[in-house]
Amino acid sequence: MRFSVIVVSYNSGERLKNTLKCIFDQDFDDYEIVVKDGLSTDGSAEGIEKIAEECGKADKLKVYRTADKGIYDAMNEAVSYASGEYFVFMNCGDEFYDRTVLGKVSEAIDSYKAPLKKDGSRKAVIYGNRYLIPTKSTEYFAPQITPLVCYRNIPCHQCCFYSASCFDGLKYRTNLKVRADYEHFLRLYFEEKAEFYHIDECVARYEGGGYSENPESVKRSAAEHRAITKKYMSKWQLFYCRAYMIITLQPLRRAIASNEKLAGAYNGLVKKIYRRKK
């Protein structure tokens, strides 16, 4: 099986069902969906098997309802149930950009000059761009992963397709409450020397407004970012990245990118810069 689409859920309401319908609509058929529900009490996990049956996809859905200790613990558990060559994590409420995404990613995997082994024995991450629903614009990620990219803006996990071996003995660290996926990404880059491949396609629609974006989590996120980057990056790399953020007016650029009226033009400029670099 090529893809395991992993969805973790807890009291997600209709957003879980909307995400599943989007996945079932893919025109590429070599995938499974692994739903890990943390014993929701709002009824959101009820009836999802029926949705799969109505879509003629009952054989593609695996549902596990068990208690967990949070989103990253749930993601670790879901990985243990997955059998695909590549894993992609979709939050409830997120969607693939269109129905051709899985097919395009699969073609990209097959088209590289140095093909990735089908058994997933090479640690590799295939990533694309994302459409931001709040600003109605596409965010373009860097075509090459560098220490600077690792410091300032890695692709979100909804845009990343991880070879299964990226999780061989490499679980998310559950002591991190907001940035365990960020830590895992940096671990793959700095320690595991994983291979990263960018495809210039929009692969996900990002809903935003999740746990990591509430005020309390923003503070925790900043603290975890400092600890993680200090662990994996040299003092010189940290100095360079921090200086770069100051010189390039990062807070102002972030505000522009978050503004619905300005985000489209800003992201269009980023797209041109990245394509020139590529």
ZAMARGU-4260 file (C-alpha; in steps of 0.2 Angstrom, whole numbers, plus 5000, padded with zeros to 4 digits):
<rodrens>
0) 5000/5000/5000 | 5007/5017/4995 | 4999/5029/5008 | 4993/5029/5026 | 4982/5044/5029
5) 4982/5046/5048 | 4969/5056/5057 | 4969/5059/5075 | 4953/5065/5083 | 4945/5070/5100
10) 4928/5078/5101 | 4930/5086/5083 | 4912/5087/5078 | 4908/5087/5060 | 4926/5091/5055
15) 4931/5073/5056 | 4918/5068/5044 | 4922/5082/5032 | 4940/5077/5032 | 4936/5059/5029
20) 4925/5063/5014 | 4938/5073/5006 | 4951/5059/5008 | 4938/5046/5001 | 4936/5058/4986
25) 4954/5056/4980 | 4955/5049/4962 | 4971/5038/4968 | 4965/5022/4976 | 4981/5015/4984
30) 4978/5021/5002 | 4971/5017/5019 | 4964/5029/5032 | 4969/5026/5050 | 4958/5035/5062
35) 4964/5036/5080 | 4950/5043/5091 | 4953/5047/5109 | 4936/5041/5116 | 4927/5056/5110
40) 4911/5060/5120 | 4903/5072/5107 | 4898/5058/5095 | 4910/5064/5082 | 4917/5046/5079
45) 4900/5038/5078 | 4894/5034/5060 | 4911/5036/5051 | 4911/5018/5046 | 4894/5021/5037
50) 4902/5036/5028 | 4915/5024/5022 | 4902/5012/5016 | 4892/5025/5007 | 4908/5031/4998
55) 4911/5012/4993 | 4928/5013/5003 | 4924/5003/5018 | 4939/4992/5015 | 4950/5008/5017
60) 4945/5014/5034 | 4953/5007/5050 | 4946/5015/5066 | 4954/5013/5084 | 4945/5020/5099
65) 4957/5021/5114 | 4962/5033/5128 | 4978/5043/5125 | 4988/5056/5133 | 4986/5070/5120
70) 4988/5073/5101 | 5006/5067/5099 | 5003/5051/5110 | 4988/5048/5098 | 4999/5050/5083
75) 5012/5038/5089 | 4999/5025/5092 | 4991/5028/5075 | 5008/5025/5067 | 5009/5008/5075
80) 4993/5003/5065 | 4998/5010/5048 | 5004/4999/5034 | 5008/5011/5020 | 5025/5015/5012
85) 5022/5034/5016 | 5012/5042/5030 | 5003/5059/5030 | 4994/5066/5045 | 4978/5076/5042
90) 4970/5086/5057 | 4951/5086/5058 | 4945/5100/5048 | 4960/5100/5036 | 4958/5093/5018
95) 4968/5089/5003 | 4969/5103/4991 | 4960/5093/4977 | 4955/5076/4972 | 4972/5073/4962
100) 4984/5076/4977 | 4988/5058/4981 | 4990/5053/4963 | 5002/5068/4960 | 5013/5064/4975
105) 5014/5046/4970 | 5020/5051/4953 | 5033/5062/4961 | 5039/5048/4972 | 5041/5037/4956
110) 5049/5051/4945 | 5065/5055/4955 | 5081/5050/4947 | 5086/5041/4962 | 5070/5032/4966
115) 5065/5029/4984 | 5064/5011/4989 | 5046/5005/4990 | 5049/4996/5006 | 5052/5014/5014
120) 5069/5009/5020 | 5076/5026/5015 | 5071/5040/5027 | 5063/5053/5015 | 5050/5067/5016
125) 5040/5072/5001 | 5032/5089/5004 | 5022/5102/4995 | 5013/5119/4998 | 4997/5123/5007
130) 4982/5133/5004 | 4978/5144/5019 | 4959/5145/5022 | 4959/5160/5034 | 4969/5171/5021
135) 4962/5163/5005 | 4980/5161/4998 | 4993/5148/4995 | 5009/5147/5006 | 5024/5141/4997
140) 5037/5132/5006 | 5056/5132/5002 | 5062/5121/4988 | 5077/5115/4998 | 5077/5112/5017
145) 5092/5121/5025 | 5096/5125/5044 | 5088/5143/5041 | 5072/5134/5034 | 5072/5123/5049
150) 5073/5138/5061 | 5060/5149/5053 | 5047/5139/5043 | 5046/5121/5040 | 5032/5113/5030
155) 5017/5108/5041 | 5014/5090/5044 | 4998/5091/5033 | 5010/5094/5018 | 5023/5081/5022
160) 5023/5063/5016 | 5035/5053/5027 | 5042/5036/5021 | 5038/5023/5034 | 5056/5022/5040
165) 5055/5040/5047 | 5046/5032/5061 | 5057/5017/5064 | 5062/5020/5083 | 5058/5039/5080
170) 5042/5042/5089 | 5035/5060/5093 | 5042/5066/5110 | 5026/5068/5120 | 5035/5079/5133
175) 5033/5092/5120 | 5015/5098/5120 | 5015/5110/5104 | 5031/5106/5094 | 5034/5088/5094
180) 5031/5087/5075 | 5044/5101/5073 | 5056/5092/5084 | 5054/5076/5074 | 5057/5085/5058
185) 5073/5093/5064 | 5078/5076/5071 | 5076/5069/5053 | 5086/5083/5045 | 5100/5085/5058
190) 5103/5068/5065 | 5095/5055/5053 | 5101/5064/5037 | 5084/5061/5029 | 5081/5066/5011
195) 5069/5080/5007 | 5060/5082/4991 | 5049/5097/4987 | 5035/5096/4974 | 5028/5113/4967
200) 5010/5108/4970 | 4997/5113/4983 | 4993/5098/4993 | 4983/5103/5008 | 4969/5115/5013
205) 4974/5121/5031 | 4960/5126/5042 | 4971/5135/5056 | 4965/5140/5073 | 4970/5124/5081
210) 4977/5121/5098 | 4994/5127/5094 | 4987/5144/5090 | 4979/5149/5106 | 4988/5162/5117
215) 4994/5149/5130 | 5000/5137/5117 | 5009/5152/5108 | 5020/5155/5123 | 5023/5136/5125
220) 5027/5135/5107 | 5041/5149/5108 | 5049/5140/5123 | 5049/5123/5114 | 5056/5131/5099
225) 5071/5138/5108 | 5074/5122/5117 | 5073/5112/5101 | 5084/5123/5090 | 5097/5124/5104
230) 5098/5105/5104 | 5100/5103/5085 | 5109/5119/5079 | 5126/5126/5083 | 5128/5142/5091
235) 5134/5150/5074 | 5118/5143/5066 | 5107/5150/5079 | 5116/5167/5078 | 5114/5168/5059
240) 5096/5163/5060 | 5091/5175/5073 | 5101/5189/5064 | 5092/5185/5048 | 5075/5186/5056
245) 5079/5203/5063 | 5087/5210/5047 | 5072/5204/5036 | 5059/5211/5048 | 5051/5194/5052
250) 5037/5201/5063 | 5032/5213/5049 | 5032/5199/5036 | 5022/5188/5047 | 5009/5201/5050
255) 5008/5204/5031 | 5006/5185/5027 | 4992/5184/5040 | 4982/5198/5032 | 4969/5192/5021
260) 4970/5208/5009 | 4989/5207/5008 | 4993/5188/5010 | 4990/5184/4991 | 5002/5197/4985
265) 5015/5192/4998 | 5014/5174/4995 | 5015/5177/4976 | 5032/5186/4979 | 5038/5172/4989
270) 5033/5160/4975 | 5044/5170/4963 | 5059/5170/4974 | 5058/5151/4977 | 5056/5147/4959
275) 5072/5157/4955 | 5082/5148/4968 | 5076/5131/4962
</rodrens>
